[in-house]
Amino acid sequence: MTKPKDWMRKARLAFAATAISAFAASAQAEIDGHGPDAWRVTGVAANDTLNVRMGPGTNYPVIERFTHNERGLQQITCVPFYNVGHYTAMTQAQIAALPPRWCLMRTAAMDKAGWVAQRFITPDQSGAPQTQGATPPQQTAAHPDPSHSGDVVEQARTLVEELYYHQIETDAAGGPGPLDPVNAALYFTDDIVAWLGSGNVQAHPLFGAQDFDGVVQSPIADPDQPMFRGMVTINVDFTNFGQQNRAVFYLRADPTKPGAPFRIFRVEHDGWSYP
């Protein structure tokens, strides 16, 4: 059986114009260094460090080192350069022919900076500043502050958007994807993380199938009931092999984690759901 991280490498997203506009902030990361507010080191052993080089390649000398669990990194740019529009216009052969991607990174304190292989960095949800008005840590999923419900819904929607953005980056550059156990806890509750790592997954949580070839629309809050008793519902419409589909993500604050961040605790597709 194909494991989720293998599906991630095989899938190629061709975003519709509406999706591209919604992902503009992420695509702009390739130009002005923004996008996810923070990045962290991934895939480095606890007894090792990540080499930070003078230029984008192993032929450049090592000038700094990031710890195996370095967090809160800022991304300045990456090479080869492309944004979402460039990427979706390329063929699979053109994508496969690209050299390994390198990114110019710096610490939040700006005391260390240099180039690292992109496969060793991933979006750092816990390192990013919380959205203004987001649910404070002392509030539970059952009792969010209703005066900030719009901000809370947007925080949940952004997490789902980041999940799909992470898939694009993984599909383009390789490395651990958002469904890999090393990253899944950034998006899902612990029971789903355990399920993803069990090897018993029969369908891709993002697409409800083992393969994907189509168009993904921008994640949107459910128009009829965006939030109910602290549970936020986010819909993602997409076309897969010519068939219209919808993935429905249910999120709530997870009080078992510092700051009670939003995490996905249920995913539904037509004829398939977990749990």
N, C-alpha and C positions, 0 to 999 in steps of 0.2 A: 504493500500500500504506500502511496506517495505521502510523505509527511508535509505539514503545512509550509515549512520553510522552503521546500522544493517547489511547491505551487507558486510561492511568491516570486521565485526566480523565473518561472515559466510565464507568468501572467504579464501582459503588456497593456497598459491603460491608454486608451485613446479618448481624451477628454473632449466633451462638447464645449461649445463657446460659453455656455452658461457656467459650466464647471471651471473653465479657465479663469473667468472673472472672479469667481469665488476663491480660487487658489492663487490669485494675483500676489498676495502678500508672501506666500511661500515661494513662488517663482521669482519674485523680486530679490529673494535672498541671494541669488546668483549675481546680482548687480550691486546691491548696496550693503550687503552683510547682515541683513535682518532675516526675517522668517521665524523659525523657532527661537524663543528668547534665550534658550540655553541648550548646551550639548554636553554629553558626558562620554568618557572613554568606555569602550566595551570590548570584549573578546581578548583581554590581556590578563594573564595569570596573576594571582595575588602576590606572587613573589617576583614579579617582573614590572617593567615600566614601558611606556610608549615613547619611542624615539621621535623627537621633534627636529625636523631638518631645515636647512637653510633654503632649500628649494623643493619643488614638487617631484621627488624621485629619490631612490636609494643611492644614486650617485652623488647626492649632495651630503655634506658633512652634518652630523648630529650636533645641534647647538643647544638643545634643551631636552628635558624629559618630563612627561606627564605621568602621574601615578596611575596605577591600574584602575583606580576608582575616581579619577579626577572628575569633578562636576562643575557646572556653571560656566562652561567654556563658551566663548563667543566665536561665531564663524564670520570671517571677513569675505572670502570668496573661495571658489573651487575651480579646478581645471581637470579635464576639458570643460570649457564653459558651455552651458546650455540652460535654457529655462524650459518651462512646461511646453510652450509652443514649439521650440526647437526639437525637444525630445519626441513629442507625439508625431512630428513630421518625418522622423527617421524610420527606416526599415529595420527589421530585426537584424539583418546582416550588418547594417551600418552601426547599430548599437553594439553588436558583438565585436566589431572591429575597433571600438574606442579603447584607448589605453586605460589602465587602472586610474581611478579618480583620486586626486589629492586635494586637501583643503587647507587653507591658511587659517589657523586658529590662534586664539589668545585667551589667557585667563581673564576673569572678571576684573582682577586687580591690575591687569596689563603689565605684570612683571615677567611673564613668559609668553613668547609667541613664536610661531614657526609652522612648517608644513607637516601634515600627517596624512597617512593613507586613510581615505574616507571610510573604509570598512571597519576602522577601529573607533568611529564616533557614531553616536546616535542621539536623537532628540532627548533632552532631559526634562521631563514633565515636572518632576519635583523641584528642579532647580530654577524653573521659570517663575517670575513674579505672578502672584494670584491676580485674577481679574478684579478690578475695583468693584466692591459690592458683592463679591462671591461669598458663599456660605462660610461664616467663621468656624473655627475648629470646635467650639463648644456646642454648635447646633448639630442635630442629628438629621439623618435622611427623612425621618418622619416629621420633623418640625423645623423646616427651613424658614428663614425670615421672608414673609410674603412681600415685603416692601422691595425686595431685591430679586423677585422671581425672574424678571427679564434677564438680569445679569447671570443668574444661576443657569438658566436655560442656554444662554449663549456660551457659558463656560463648558457645558456638556456638549453642545454642538461642535465647539472648537476641538474638543478631545477626539470626536469621531472624525472630523476633518483631518486632524493630525495623524490619525491612524492610517487613513488613505494616503496622505502625503508621504508617510514613512514607507508605505508599500512602493510608491514611485521611486523613491531614493534607493531602496533595496533592489528593485528590478533593474535599475540603471547601473548600479555600482557593485552589487553583491553585498556580502556580509550578512550578519544576523538581521532578520526582518522583524516586524512587529509581532508576529505570532511565535517567534522563537522564545523559549522560556527565559532567556536573558533579558528580553525586552517586554514580554507580554504583560508583566505586572504594571507597566506604565499605563496600560489601557483597560485591563480586565481585573475582576475580583479574583481572589486566590483560588476559588474552586474551578473557574474557567482556565486559569493559568495551569493548574494541575491537569485538567482535561487536555489542553493543547499539548502538553508534554507527555501524555500517556501513550501516544501512538494509535489511539482508537478513534481518531477523528475521521469521519466518513465524508464530510463535505466542508468546503472552505467557509469559515465564518463570515468572510466579507462578501462572498459570491454565491454561497449555497450550492456549489458544484466543485468538481475536481479541477476544472480548467476554465480559463477566462479569455474571451476575445471580444471586446466590445467597448461601450462608452459608459462612463460613470458620471452622474449628475452631482451637483453640490449637495452635501448633507443639509437637511432643513429640519427644524422642529416640527413635530406633528401639529397640523393646523387646528385639529379639533380638541386635543388635550395635550399641550406641550409639557405640562407638569401636573402631577396629581400626587398629593401626600408625599412630596419630596422625590418622587420618581419622575425623571425626564425621559421623554420619548423622542428619538431622532430617526428620521426616515432618510434612506439613501436609495434613489431610483437609478437603475442601470439597465443597459441592454447587453445580453450575453448570447453570442451566436445568433443574433437577430431576435431573441426573445426578451420581452419586457419583464423586468423583475424588480422587486423591492426588498431591501434588507432593513429591518426595524431593530434599532438598538435601544435598550432600556438601561438607564444609568441612575445611580444614586450615590450620595456621599458615603465613603467607606471610613467609618470611625476607627477601624483597626489600624489605619495608617496615619502618620503625622499630618495634621492639618485637615484630615477628613476629605481628601480629594475625590472628585467624581471618578467612578470606575464603571465599566460596562458589566452588568450582571446577568443579562439575557440577550440573546440574539434570535430573531425570527426571520425565516424565509417561507415562501409558499411551499408547504408540505414538509418543512424541516425547522427545528428550533433546538436551542440548548440554553438552559437545561430543560 
